[in-house]
């Protein structure tokens, strides 16, 4: 992917998709635990989902800040 093809929408869209996937994984693990399954793998999935969501939030925040700076430079 070239730099020219990267847009605010594409970066933010990917970040939102990642947050959505992380939320789904978190909900699956939480549901399993709520049903009484105390498999350590479910706790690992919850931690992985939290990490993935945090990383995607950081991507969205960085993209927003970067594009704001680019707009400031153009003006």
C-alpha positions as CSV (number, residue, x, y, z in Angstrom):
1,X,0.0,0.0,0.0
2,X,1.4,3.4,-1.0
3,X,1.3,6.4,1.3
4,X,-0.9,8.2,-1.3
5,X,-3.6,5.5,-0.9
6,X,-3.8,5.9,2.9
7,X,-6.7,8.1,4.0
8,X,-8.1,9.1,7.3
9,X,-11.1,6.9,6.6
10,X,-9.2,3.8,5.8
11,X,-6.9,4.0,8.8
12,X,-9.8,4.8,11.2
13,X,-11.9,2.2,9.5
14,X,-9.3,-0.5,10.1
15,X,-8.9,0.7,13.8
16,X,-12.7,0.4,14.3
17,X,-12.7,-3.0,12.7
18,X,-9.9,-4.1,15.1
19,X,-11.8,-2.7,18.1
20,X,-14.9,-4.6,17.0
21,X,-13.1,-7.9,16.6
22,X,-11.5,-7.4,20.0
23,X,-14.9,-6.7,21.6
24,X,-16.3,-9.9,20.0
25,X,-13.4,-12.0,21.4
26,X,-13.8,-10.3,24.8
27,X,-17.6,-11.0,24.8
28,X,-17.0,-14.7,23.8
29,X,-14.5,-15.2,26.6
30,X,-16.7,-13.4,29.1
31,X,-19.7,-15.5,28.2
32,X,-17.7,-18.7,28.6
33,X,-16.5,-17.6,32.0
34,X,-20.0,-16.5,33.0
35,X,-21.3,-20.0,32.1
36,X,-18.9,-21.4,34.7
37,X,-16.0,-22.4,32.4
38,X,-12.9,-21.4,34.2
39,X,-10.5,-22.4,31.4
40,X,-7.3,-20.3,31.6
41,X,-7.5,-19.9,27.8
42,X,-10.6,-17.7,28.3
43,X,-8.7,-15.4,30.6
44,X,-5.8,-15.3,28.1
45,X,-8.3,-14.4,25.4
46,X,-9.7,-11.6,27.5
47,X,-6.2,-10.1,28.1
48,X,-5.4,-10.4,24.4
49,X,-8.7,-8.7,23.5
50,X,-7.9,-5.9,25.9
51,X,-4.4,-5.5,24.4
52,X,-5.8,-5.5,20.8
53,X,-8.5,-3.0,21.6
54,X,-5.9,-0.7,23.2
55,X,-3.6,-1.0,20.2
56,X,-6.4,-0.1,17.8
57,X,-7.4,2.9,19.9
58,X,-3.8,4.0,19.8
59,X,-3.8,3.6,15.9
60,X,-7.0,5.7,15.7
61,X,-5.6,8.4,18.0
62,X,-2.3,8.6,16.1
63,X,-4.0,8.7,12.7
64,X,-6.3,11.5,14.0
65,X,-3.3,13.5,15.3
66,X,-1.3,12.9,12.2
67,X,-4.0,14.0,9.8
68,X,-4.7,17.1,11.9
69,X,-1.0,18.0,11.7
70,X,-1.1,17.5,7.9
71,X,-4.1,19.8,7.6
72,X,-2.3,22.4,9.7
73,X,0.7,22.2,7.3
74,X,-1.5,22.6,4.2
75,X,-3.2,25.7,5.6
